[in-house]
């Protein structure tokens, strides 16, 4: 995503609290990947780092409480200059995501940011 706007990622306090709960249970080596809409819609998925293989087209957007957050290059380019806000709400997590079974799930909210202009 060299010359194109890249999404940014932040998290709410409830999301950080759920993430810390998962770290206490599974350890510090976790990873987030923004789902592209297959089985679990477009939920942010949290995995143990050893259980998820990143591909050449995955792009790191940042970290949430020390946990790297990735998105597929094509999806990131489509979302462009959007701030992805990771939240946690009541419900069931994605089938393979570590939040499944906690009674809470991660949710991506978005806020459109101004795209940089070239003067």
C-alpha positions in Angstrom: 0.0 0.0 0.0 2.9 2.3 -0.9 1.2 5.3 -2.5 -2.3 4.7 -1.2 -3.8 5.9 2.1 -3.5 3.2 4.8 -6.1 2.5 7.5 -5.0 3.2 11.0 -6.1 1.1 14.0 -7.0 2.1 17.6 -8.9 0.3 20.4 -11.5 1.2 23.0 -10.9 0.5 26.7 -13.4 -2.5 26.6 -11.4 -4.0 23.7 -8.1 -3.5 25.6 -9.7 -5.1 28.7 -10.8 -8.2 26.6 -7.4 -8.4 25.0 -5.6 -8.4 28.4 -8.0 -11.1 29.5 -6.9 -13.2 26.5 -3.3 -12.4 27.1 -3.6 -13.7 30.7 -5.2 -16.9 29.4 -3.1 -17.6 26.2 0.1 -15.6 26.8 1.6 -12.5 25.3 2.2 -13.8 21.7 -1.1 -13.0 20.1 -2.0 -11.5 16.7 -5.0 -9.7 15.2 -6.1 -10.1 11.6 -9.0 -8.1 10.2 -11.2 -10.7 8.6 -12.1 -10.1 4.9 -15.7 -11.3 5.2 -15.6 -15.0 4.7 -16.9 -17.2 7.5 -17.0 -14.6 10.3 -18.0 -11.5 8.3 -15.6 -8.7 8.9 -14.7 -9.3 12.5 -11.3 -8.6 13.8 -9.9 -12.0 14.7 -7.5 -12.7 17.5 -5.2 -15.7 17.4 -2.2 -17.1 19.1 0.7 -16.0 16.9 1.8 -19.6 16.3 -1.8 -20.5 15.0 -2.0 -17.9 12.2 0.2 -17.8 9.2 0.7 -14.3 7.7 0.8 -14.1 3.9 2.8 -11.9 1.6 -0.2 -9.7 1.1 -0.9 -9.0 4.8 0.0 -5.5 6.0 0.7 -4.5 9.6 -1.4 -1.5 10.6 -0.2 -1.1 14.1 -0.4 -2.7 17.6 -3.1 -2.8 20.2 -1.6 -3.2 23.7 1.5 -4.7 22.1 -0.4 -7.1 19.9 0.2 -6.6 16.1 -2.8 -5.9 14.0 -2.8 -7.0 10.3 -5.1 -6.6 7.3 -5.0 -8.0 3.8 -3.4 -5.5 1.4 -6.4 -5.4 -1.0 -8.9 -4.9 1.9 -6.7 -2.2 3.4 -6.5 -0.4 0.0 -10.3 -0.5 -0.3 -10.7 1.0 3.2 -8.0 3.7 2.5 -7.8 6.5 5.0 -10.1 5.0 7.6 -9.5 4.7 11.3 -10.4 1.2 12.4 -11.6 1.3 16.0 -11.6 -2.1 17.6 -14.2 -2.4 20.3 -15.6 -5.2 22.5 -19.3 -5.9 22.9 -21.4 -8.6 24.4 -21.8 -11.6 22.1 -20.0 -14.6 20.6 -16.6 -14.1 18.9 -15.6 -15.5 15.5 -15.5 -19.2 15.3 -11.7 -19.4 15.3 -11.0 -16.2 17.3 -9.8 -16.4 20.9 -12.6 -14.1 22.0 -15.1 -16.9 21.2 -16.5 -18.3 24.4 -15.8 -15.3 26.6 -19.3 -13.8 26.3 -17.7 -10.8 24.6 -16.5 -10.3 21.0 -14.3 -7.9 19.1 -16.0 -5.6 16.7 -14.5 -3.2 14.1 -16.0 0.3 13.9 -14.8 2.8 11.4 -14.2 6.5 11.2 -13.4 8.0 7.8 -10.3 10.2 8.0 -9.3 12.9 5.7 -7.2 11.5 2.9 -3.8 13.2 2.5 -3.6 15.6 -0.5 -0.7 16.1 -2.8 0.1 19.8 -3.3 
